[in-house]
């Protein structure tokens, strides 16, 4: 199989679809891997490392797409990349079509096949490729939330550190999935008093069992909604519904309940965002303010830790990449989880119910 890995061109996105170690594994199986020059330069994966792993270096993205049949990326193609895709290509990456409805028809029109990382599931209905990125996003949400709560960043001027003489600061997390639980774990270690809100009583009960103090749990329809929002310094949206567009859990009107200088972090922004006031932002311009409430809505949060994220992502994707490289048609036929993750092919959207 001829496999291609172009550089990511999304703002400040330095993750790589294949690390040198992954390239070596594929080349040892007899596959040819084409990477774009400078693919991993920003995270220490030099072209020499890739060459020594068996990769062939292409001067530009066009050369990668021209040579390869299976394209491995991290993020969805941007509009300038559509011209490289055609009927011979199978694209394996995060597609997040629900968060990019304006681009769906153009991407499908390329004639390529798109298999999305975020719609790969397993026998337990978990998301094995999405999970490590969600874990990182949950941790990053606490880091950036703390940063933008600082007064020089127009925040409230508070810190979560649990000083014995102070009342703990309050954090609310919507969503008790992988990202929400990662945020919860770090927040409790830092000394936050945490409100965890979810639709599933089972998930809330599991959280209560694991963490015995500084945690309050609520169903999404709680009568304490107003009190929760008005007392929160930091609010994290980590709602995930299997590739579908994220549900809006906070309305514009809800902003009236939130104190000025508070911070909202919308981890769900890749899937359209779970706050009505959210809009996609970048690492260059990560925030905006509405009613003096800071919104952080970066669509590639794990891109802030690209080396760690690339290694974690490759650990999750390589079993599927290896299977696809050994024969795309066979992999689709034999592996129902790959088959079910095909978002589009032959000019047709296959997972319409997801969007």
PERAZI-V567287 format. One line per field, one symbol per residue. phi: phi as a letter, one per 40 degrees, with the letter a starting at -180 (. if undefined). psi: psi as a letter, one per 40 degrees, with the letter a starting at -180 (. if undefined). Layout:
phi=???
psi=???
This chain:
phi=.cbbbcccbcdfbbcbcbcdccddcccccgcbbbbcdgdbdcbgccccccccchcbcbcacdcccccbbbbbbbbdccdccdcccacccbbbacbfcccbccbdccccccgcbbbcdcbcbbcbgcbcccdcccccccccdcccccccccdcbgccgbbcdccdcbcdcbbbbchbcccccccddccccchccbbbbaccccccccccccbcbfbbbacccdccdccccccccbbbbbcabfgcccccbbcdccccccccgcbbbbcccdbhgbbcccacbbccbcbabbfgbcbbbccbdcccbcccccccccdccddcccccccicccccccbcccdccccaafgbccbcccb
psi=hhhigiiheihfheiidhidddddddddeeihhhihhededeeegiddddddeeihhididddddddidhhhadiiiideedeeiadehhhhihdfddefdeedddddeeeihhhhdeehiaeefigddddddddddddddddddddeeideffadfiiehghdeihiihhhhhhfaddddddddddddeeihhhhhidhddddddddddheifhhiiidfieeddddddehdhhhhfhhgfeihiihehiddddeehiieihhhgdeddfeiehdeiihiiddgeiihhffhhhhfhegdeeegddddddddddddddddddddehdddddddhddddeehdiifeihdfdee.
